[in-house]
Amino acid sequence: MKKLFPILLAAAFLAGNSPLFADPSPESLIKEHLKAIGGVDAYKKIKSRQMKAVIEMPAQGINADMVIMSKAPDKQRTEIDLPGMGKVVEGYDGKVAWSKNPWTGLMEKSGGQLKQAQQQADFYRDVELLSRYSEWTYKGKETVDGKSNDVIEGKSKDGSVDTMYLSEDTHLLTQLKTIADTEQGKVTVVSKLSDYREVDGIKLPYKIDIEAGPGGVKMTIKEIKQGIELDDALFSKPAQ
């Protein structure tokens, strides 16, 4: 036993330092994630997307229909029809971000809100993670809704930090933590994504639950159409 003990000790030491037990690299996890959603080539074949959804805001007692129209490389328009209150419309045409609602009328966004609109309108951002962030860090494993996830943290070139939770089983994105600039200041936003379905060769979530400060939004996608014609005028700031 005295002779065997040093051998066992050495084996334990080597096992602890073996690459087989090393943490996965963020880059390898991102590559697995990109394969899971259908691959970069399949994703970049898509040039436009329209999503129709129902959103619930339990704290406000609101249920509303929503339409999101997106066009590569950097255009987006969102319409939310609030029952009894009117329509909220937001857009970004690649340069100008704007919003129009029954309470404040037409407004142009600037500063942090402009930056946020730019990020949301970035059509291929989800498949260009390795180039859009300057630094990635592996943060370990965490459980989300009873399932194990690999957690990676990305630091963008402007210094903002996003945290991605990738399912250990499917490599799909299950949760995303970001910091949003709002009229009330910076707010931590946690988005949970589930019910992935294949649409035109790529996988997209049909259920998104968003927590931001004291409020939250539950989004259920009803329809996704891709490759449809979307006039550039839809995204431009209206005259009034």
SVG drawing of the C-alpha trace seen along z (x, -y; Angstrom):
<svg xmlns="http://www.w3.org/2000/svg" viewBox="-61 -66 68 68">
<polyline fill="none" stroke="black" stroke-width="0.4" points="0.0,0.0 2.9,-2.3 4.2,-1.8 0.8,-2.2 -0.1,-5.5 2.4,-7.7 1.1,-6.3 -2.5,-7.1 -1.5,-10.6 0.3,-11.2 -2.6,-9.9 -5.1,-12.2 -2.8,-15.2 -2.5,-14.4 -6.3,-13.9 -6.9,-17.3 -4.7,-19.0 -5.7,-17.0 -7.4,-18.7 -10.2,-16.2 -11.2,-18.1 -10.5,-21.6 -13.3,-24.1 -14.7,-24.4 -13.6,-27.5 -16.2,-30.2 -15.2,-30.0 -15.9,-26.3 -19.3,-26.8 -20.3,-29.5 -19.4,-27.4 -21.6,-24.6 -24.4,-27.1 -24.1,-28.3 -24.4,-24.7 -27.4,-24.2 -29.4,-27.1 -28.7,-25.9 -25.3,-27.3 -24.0,-30.7 -24.6,-30.0 -28.2,-29.1 -28.8,-32.1 -27.3,-34.5 -29.4,-33.3 -32.3,-35.1 -32.6,-38.8 -35.9,-39.7 -38.2,-38.5 -41.7,-39.3 -42.9,-38.0 -46.4,-38.3 -46.7,-37.8 -48.9,-38.3 -47.4,-40.0 -48.5,-39.9 -47.5,-42.5 -49.0,-41.0 -48.1,-43.9 -50.0,-46.3 -52.8,-43.8 -52.1,-44.3 -52.4,-41.8 -51.5,-43.1 -50.7,-42.1 -47.2,-42.9 -45.5,-42.8 -41.7,-43.0 -40.4,-43.6 -36.6,-43.2 -34.5,-43.7 -30.8,-43.0 -28.4,-44.4 -29.8,-46.9 -33.4,-47.9 -36.2,-47.1 -39.8,-48.2 -42.0,-47.2 -45.7,-47.8 -47.7,-47.1 -51.4,-47.6 -52.5,-48.4 -56.3,-47.8 -58.1,-51.0 -54.9,-53.0 -53.6,-53.0 -50.5,-51.9 -46.9,-52.2 -44.5,-52.1 -40.7,-52.1 -38.2,-52.0 -34.6,-52.2 -33.6,-52.7 -29.9,-52.1 -29.2,-55.7 -32.1,-57.2 -34.0,-55.6 -37.5,-56.8 -40.7,-56.1 -44.3,-57.2 -47.0,-56.6 -50.2,-58.2 -48.6,-59.9 -45.4,-61.5 -46.1,-61.6 -43.1,-61.3 -39.7,-61.3 -36.1,-60.7 -33.9,-58.5 -30.3,-59.4 -27.5,-58.3 -28.1,-54.9 -31.5,-54.4 -30.0,-54.9 -27.3,-52.4 -29.9,-49.9 -32.0,-50.3 -28.9,-49.7 -28.1,-46.5 -31.7,-45.2 -31.8,-46.0 -28.5,-44.2 -29.9,-41.3 -26.9,-39.0 -25.7,-39.8 -26.7,-36.3 -24.3,-34.6 -21.5,-37.0 -20.8,-36.8 -17.1,-36.0 -16.5,-39.2 -19.0,-41.5 -17.4,-41.0 -13.8,-41.8 -13.5,-39.4 -15.3,-36.2 -15.0,-34.5 -16.3,-31.2 -18.2,-31.7 -19.0,-28.0 -22.3,-26.1 -25.7,-27.3 -29.1,-25.7 -31.9,-27.4 -35.4,-25.9 -33.9,-22.7 -31.4,-22.2 -27.6,-22.7 -26.2,-25.6 -22.7,-26.7 -22.4,-30.4 -20.3,-32.7 -19.8,-36.5 -19.0,-38.7 -17.5,-42.1 -18.3,-44.3 -16.0,-46.7 -17.8,-49.6 -17.4,-48.1 -20.9,-46.7 -21.2,-43.2 -23.7,-40.5 -24.1,-37.1 -25.3,-34.1 -26.6,-30.8 -26.2,-27.9 -28.0,-24.6 -25.5,-21.9 -27.7,-19.4 -28.8,-21.4 -26.3,-24.3 -29.3,-26.6 -29.5,-30.0 -31.9,-29.6 -31.2,-32.9 -29.5,-36.3 -28.6,-39.0 -28.0,-42.5 -28.0,-46.1 -30.5,-48.4 -30.6,-52.2 -34.0,-53.5 -35.5,-56.8 -35.2,-55.8 -31.5,-54.9 -29.7,-51.6 -31.7,-48.5 -30.7,-44.8 -32.8,-42.8 -33.1,-39.0 -34.6,-37.2 -35.5,-33.6 -35.9,-31.8 -37.7,-28.5 -39.9,-26.5 -37.4,-26.6 -38.7,-25.6 -37.1,-25.3 -38.1,-27.9 -36.4,-27.9 -33.5,-25.8 -32.8,-27.8 -34.0,-27.5 -35.8,-30.4 -37.5,-30.7 -41.3,-31.0 -41.5,-31.9 -39.5,-34.8 -40.0,-35.9 -38.4,-39.2 -37.7,-40.6 -36.7,-44.2 -36.7,-45.9 -40.1,-45.5 -41.9,-44.7 -41.9,-41.9 -43.1,-40.9 -44.2,-37.5 -44.0,-37.1 -45.5,-34.2 -44.7,-34.1 -47.7,-33.1 -46.1,-33.4 -42.7,-33.9 -42.3,-34.7 -38.9,-35.1 -37.7,-36.3 -40.7,-38.6 -40.6,-42.0 -40.3,-44.9 -40.2,-48.5 -37.4,-50.6 -40.0,-53.3 -41.4,-51.2 -38.3,-51.8 -37.9,-55.5 -39.0,-58.2 -42.4,-59.5 -43.0,-63.1 -45.4,-63.4"/>
</svg>
